[in-house]
Amino acid sequence: MWALEIAELGALIHQSALGTVSWLDSLDAIASYTNSARGQLIGLTTPRVDFNWVTGFSAEWLAEFERIDGGDPTLNFRVAAGIRADPQQVVHEAHYDAAKRGLRDDLYLDFCQDLEIPFGCQTIVAQGQAGFVGFAVLRTNGDGKTTAEDRDAFARIAPVVRDAVALQWALEGRGRDLLLGSFDAIDKAVLFLDAGGRSLAQTVAADRLLSEVSTLHLRNRHLFCDHQQDQSMLERAIGAVLSGAQGEATVVLRQPSAMPLFATVHAFTPSEANMAFRPRAIVILRSATHGGANSHAWLRHAGLTPAEIEIARALADGTPRDLIAERRGARIGTVRQQIKTIFGKLGVRREAEFIALMGRSRQF
């Protein structure tokens, strides 16, 4: 266990903000300083958990916390008490007892019992537009409830943690600007999405493109398409990447009287030490006309295979299905299935929609 004086402890916490010491090391030292079993730093965009660093917690316990929606204030008495408190107030067991009376389920209470962390104290050390960072010590039955002396020790160290979190947020802001700048330098339209699919930031090129197109918008930091089918496909693509089911997904978004847009969603893995800027996916938007593209190129970007591109272009030229099959030496049933796949990749359901979409490629 750690046995540091306040000045040494402050220096250790500062190093955590700079990334030269793990936050878990600092939290372990803080737990010892306050006579507690565990230290915790948690980022919440209620009820979603952005990050959760707890000393002595296994990966399984952290996963279980998220599985039971541990960030939900209607389940978690700590979160419920914290959001009711005044800024910088030290919340403790008396506040927990009051919050427990309003819980809708015992899931988090059982979690605390299983892990033996019923007691402790906490405070909010940072707040942003959508969420906050909470700092806490967790105590076992053996530790007992916090005493006035324990809470005084916690209150002495809380401003140091608050300053360190502010410093790390500022440093991550510089990293965010550098990341945006690297995409701006190559004029890429990129949006960085958080775990909930909201845009944390977007490049200048993305802002420009969204201002120029009529059917794709940012609304409450979410991407929205005017066309419902496109919206459903975009939501599925983003959801698949955020859930880890796919590493990448491309959606073709139609534009009236213009060539479509491509929205490619890529998984993005932030540093596990990040607090503020934690993108989980990036969306790259590009126009089919960008860079002198042609119909072959944008069909390829839409995910069509070379064989599917040949079939798509033949169908768009009015070639009957049986003749396409004959020319390809394939069965008519095989060609029909390939056309169905092509329609799915292009986000159309009927041949008339397909012909209209392909017809716009004649402008190249």
C-alpha positions in Angstrom: 0.0 0.0 0.0 1.0 3.6 -0.5 2.0 5.9 2.3 2.5 9.4 0.8 2.1 12.9 2.2 -0.2 15.3 0.5 2.6 17.0 -1.5 4.0 13.7 -2.8 0.5 12.5 -3.6 -0.2 15.7 -5.5 2.9 15.2 -7.6 1.9 11.6 -8.3 -1.6 12.7 -9.5 0.0 15.4 -11.7 2.1 12.8 -13.4 -1.0 10.8 -14.1 -2.5 13.8 -15.9 0.7 14.0 -18.0 0.5 10.3 -18.8 3.8 9.4 -17.1 2.1 7.5 -14.2 -1.0 5.3 -14.4 -4.1 6.8 -12.9 -4.7 3.5 -11.1 -1.4 4.0 -9.2 -2.6 7.5 -8.1 -6.0 6.2 -7.2 -4.4 3.4 -5.2 -2.4 5.9 -3.3 -5.5 8.1 -2.7 -7.3 5.0 -1.3 -4.5 4.4 1.2 -4.5 8.1 2.1 -8.2 8.0 3.0 -8.1 4.6 4.7 -10.2 3.1 1.9 -10.0 -0.1 -0.1 -10.4 1.3 -3.6 -10.1 4.5 -5.5 -12.2 5.4 -8.5 -12.3 7.9 -11.4 -15.3 7.5 -13.7 -16.6 9.4 -16.7 -20.3 9.4 -17.3 -22.6 10.7 -20.0 -25.5 9.5 -18.0 -26.4 6.7 -18.1 -23.5 5.7 -20.5 -20.1 5.0 -19.0 -17.3 6.7 -20.9 -14.5 5.3 -18.8 -14.3 3.7 -15.4 -11.0 3.3 -13.6 -11.2 1.4 -10.3 -8.2 0.0 -8.3 -8.4 -3.7 -7.8 -11.3 -4.3 -10.2 -11.0 -7.1 -12.8 -12.0 -6.6 -16.4 -15.0 -9.0 -15.6 -16.2 -6.7 -12.8 -15.9 -3.6 -15.0 -17.8 -5.4 -17.8 -20.5 -6.5 -15.3 -20.9 -2.9 -14.1 -21.7 -1.8 -17.7 -23.9 -4.8 -18.3 -26.2 -3.9 -15.4 -26.2 -0.2 -16.6 -24.2 0.9 -13.6 -24.2 4.5 -14.8 -28.0 4.8 -14.5 -29.0 7.1 -11.6 -32.2 5.1 -11.1 -30.1 2.0 -10.3 -26.8 3.4 -8.9 -27.2 5.3 -5.6 -23.7 6.8 -6.0 -24.7 8.4 -9.3 -28.1 9.4 -8.0 -26.6 11.1 -5.0 -23.8 12.7 -7.0 -26.1 14.4 -9.5 -28.2 15.9 -6.8 -25.2 17.4 -4.9 -23.9 20.9 -5.1 -20.7 21.4 -7.2 -17.6 20.2 -5.3 -19.7 18.8 -2.5 -18.3 15.7 -0.8 -21.1 13.1 -0.9 -21.0 10.2 1.5 -23.0 7.4 3.1 -25.8 9.7 4.5 -26.5 10.9 1.0 -26.3 7.3 -0.3 -28.9 6.2 2.2 -31.3 8.9 1.0 -30.7 8.0 -2.7 -31.3 4.3 -2.2 -34.9 4.9 -1.3 -35.6 6.1 -4.9 -33.9 3.2 -6.8 -36.1 1.2 -9.2 -34.0 -2.0 -8.8 -31.5 -3.7 -6.6 -29.0 -4.6 -9.4 -26.4 -2.1 -8.3 -27.0 -2.8 -4.6 -26.3 -6.5 -5.2 -23.2 -5.6 -7.3 -21.9 -3.6 -4.3 -22.7 -6.5 -1.9 -20.9 -9.0 -4.1 -17.8 -6.8 -4.5 -18.1 -5.6 -0.9 -18.0 -1.9 -1.6 -21.1 -0.5 0.2 -19.5 2.6 1.7 -17.3 5.5 0.6 -17.4 9.2 -0.5 -17.2 11.0 -3.7 -17.3 14.4 -5.6 -17.6 15.6 -9.1 -14.2 16.9 -10.4 -15.1 17.9 -13.9 -18.2 18.7 -16.0 -18.7 19.1 -19.7 -21.6 19.8 -22.0 -22.9 16.3 -21.8 -21.3 14.5 -18.9 -19.0 14.6 -15.9 -16.0 13.0 -14.2 -16.6 11.6 -10.7 -13.9 10.9 -8.1 -14.6 8.5 -5.3 -13.2 6.1 -2.8 -15.0 2.8 -2.2 -14.9 1.1 1.2 -15.6 -2.4 2.4 -17.5 -3.6 5.4 -14.1 -4.0 7.1 -13.2 -0.4 6.3 -16.5 0.8 7.7 -18.2 4.0 6.9 -16.1 7.1 6.3 -15.3 9.1 9.3 -15.1 12.9 9.4 -11.4 12.6 9.3 -11.5 10.3 6.3 -13.8 12.8 4.5 -11.5 15.7 5.4 -8.6 13.8 3.9 -10.7 13.2 0.8 -11.6 16.9 0.6 -8.0 17.9 0.8 -7.0 15.8 -2.2 -10.1 16.4 -4.3 -8.9 19.9 -5.6 -5.6 18.2 -6.7 -7.5 15.6 -8.7 -9.8 18.4 -10.1 -6.8 20.3 -11.3 -5.2 17.2 -12.8 -8.3 16.2 -14.7 -8.6 19.8 -16.0 -5.0 19.5 -17.2 -5.5 16.2 -18.9 -8.7 17.5 -20.6 -6.6 20.5 -21.9 -3.9 18.2 -23.2 -6.4 15.9 -24.9 -7.9 19.0 -26.4 -4.6 19.7 -28.1 -4.5 16.1 -29.3 -8.0 16.6 -30.7 -7.0 19.7 -32.5 -3.9 17.9 -33.9 -6.0 15.0 -35.1 -8.6 17.3 -36.7 -5.8 19.3 -38.3 -4.2 16.2 -39.9 -7.5 15.5 -41.7 -8.1 19.1 -42.5 -4.7 19.2 -44.1 -5.8 16.6 -46.7 -9.3 18.2 -46.9 -11.1 15.1 -45.7 -14.7 15.4 -44.5 -14.5 13.4 -41.2 -16.7 13.2 -38.2 -15.5 11.6 -34.9 -18.3 9.7 -33.1 -18.5 8.8 -29.4 -19.9 5.5 -28.1 -23.5 6.8 -28.6 -23.0 7.8 -32.2 -22.8 11.5 -31.5 -20.3 13.7 -33.2 -17.6 14.8 -30.8 -15.9 16.9 -33.5 -15.8 17.3 -37.3 -13.3 18.7 -39.8 -13.8 21.9 -41.7 -14.4 19.9 -44.9 -17.2 17.9 -43.1 -18.8 21.2 -42.0 -18.5 22.5 -45.6 -19.9 19.3 -47.2 -22.9 19.2 -44.7 -23.7 22.8 -45.5 -23.7 22.1 -49.3 -25.9 18.9 -49.4 -29.6 19.0 -48.9 -30.3 15.5 -47.5 -27.7 14.9 -44.8 -27.6 17.0 -41.6 -26.2 17.1 -38.0 -29.0 17.3 -35.6 -28.3 17.2 -31.8 -24.8 16.0 -32.9 -26.2 12.9 -34.7 -26.1 12.4 -38.5 -29.6 12.4 -40.0 -30.7 11.6 -43.6 -33.9 13.0 -45.0 -34.5 9.7 -46.8 -35.7 7.1 -44.3 -34.1 4.1 -46.0 -30.8 5.9 -46.1 -31.2 6.8 -42.4 -31.8 3.2 -41.5 -28.8 2.0 -43.4 -26.6 4.7 -41.9 -27.8 3.8 -38.3 -27.2 0.1 -39.0 -23.6 0.8 -40.3 -22.7 3.1 -37.3 -24.3 0.6 -34.9 -22.4 -2.3 -36.4 -19.1 -0.6 -36.1 -19.7 0.8 -32.6 -20.8 -2.6 -31.3 -17.6 -4.3 -32.8 -19.6 -6.4 -35.2 -17.8 -4.8 -38.1 -14.6 -2.9 -38.4 -15.8 -0.9 -41.4 -19.0 -0.3 -43.2 -19.9 1.9 -46.2 -23.3 3.3 -47.0 -24.4 5.0 -50.2 -26.6 8.1 -49.5 -28.7 9.3 -52.4 -28.9 13.0 -53.4 -31.7 14.5 -55.5 -30.4 15.5 -59.0 -26.8 14.7 -58.0 -24.5 11.8 -57.5 -24.7 10.0 -54.2 -22.5 10.5 -51.1 -20.5 7.7 -49.6 -20.4 7.5 -45.8 -17.7 5.1 -44.6 -17.7 4.2 -40.9 -14.4 3.0 -39.4 -13.8 1.7 -35.9 -11.5 4.0 -33.8 -9.8 2.8 -30.7 -8.9 5.7 -28.3 -6.1 5.5 -25.8 -7.4 3.7 -22.6 -6.0 6.6 -20.6 -8.1 9.2 -22.4 -10.8 11.1 -20.5 -12.4 13.8 -22.6 -11.9 13.1 -26.3 -12.8 9.4 -26.7 -14.0 8.8 -30.3 -15.1 5.2 -30.9 -15.7 5.6 -34.7 -15.0 8.0 -37.5 -17.2 8.7 -40.5 -15.6 9.7 -43.7 -18.0 11.5 -46.1 -17.1 11.8 -49.8 -19.0 12.7 -52.9 -19.0 10.3 -55.9 -17.8 13.3 -58.0 -14.9 14.0 -55.7 -11.5 13.7 -57.4 -12.9 13.0 -60.9 -14.6 9.8 -59.9 -16.5 7.8 -62.5 -19.5 5.4 -62.2 -17.1 2.4 -62.0 -15.2 4.0 -59.2 -18.2 4.9 -57.1 -19.8 1.5 -57.6 -16.5 0.0 -56.4 -16.5 2.3 -53.4 -20.1 1.2 -52.7 -18.7 -2.3 -52.2 -19.7 -3.9 -55.5 -17.4 -6.7 -56.8 -16.1 -6.4 -60.4 -18.7 -9.0 -61.5 -21.5 -7.0 -59.8 -20.3 -3.8 -61.4 -20.5 -5.4 -64.8 -24.0 -6.6 -64.1 -25.1 -3.2 -62.7 -23.9 -1.3 -65.7 -25.5 -3.8 -68.1 -28.8 -3.6 -66.2 -28.6 0.2 -66.2 -28.1 0.1 -70.0 -31.4 -1.8 -70.4 -30.0 -5.3 -71.0 -32.5 -7.9 -70.0 -31.6 -10.3 -67.2 -31.7 -13.4 -69.4 -29.3 -11.8 -71.8 -27.0 -10.7 -69.0 -27.0 -14.4 -67.8 -26.3 -15.7 -71.3 -23.4 -13.3 -71.8 -21.9 -14.3 -68.4 -22.5 -18.0 -68.9 -24.5 -18.0 -65.7 -27.9 -19.2 -64.6 -30.7 -16.6 -64.6 -31.3 -17.4 -60.9 -27.7 -16.6 -60.1 -28.0 -13.2 -61.9 -31.2 -12.4 -60.1 -29.6 -13.1 -56.8 -26.6 -10.9 -57.8 -28.9 -8.1 -58.8 -30.7 -8.4 -55.4 -27.3 -8.1 -53.7 -26.4 -5.0 -55.9 -29.7 -3.3 -54.9 -28.9 -3.9 -51.2 -25.4 -2.4 -51.5 -26.8 0.6 -53.3 -29.7 1.1 -50.9 -32.4 0.7 -53.5 -35.4 -1.7 -53.5 -36.8 -1.4 -57.0 -35.4 -1.3 -60.4 -36.8 2.1 -61.1 -34.8 3.5 -58.1 -31.7 1.7 -59.4 -32.2 3.1 -62.9 -32.6 6.7 -61.5 -29.5 6.3 -59.4 -27.4 5.0 -62.3 -28.9 7.5 -64.7 -27.2 10.3 -62.7 -23.9 8.7 -63.4 -24.3 9.7 -67.0 -23.3 13.3 -66.0 -19.6 12.1 -65.8 
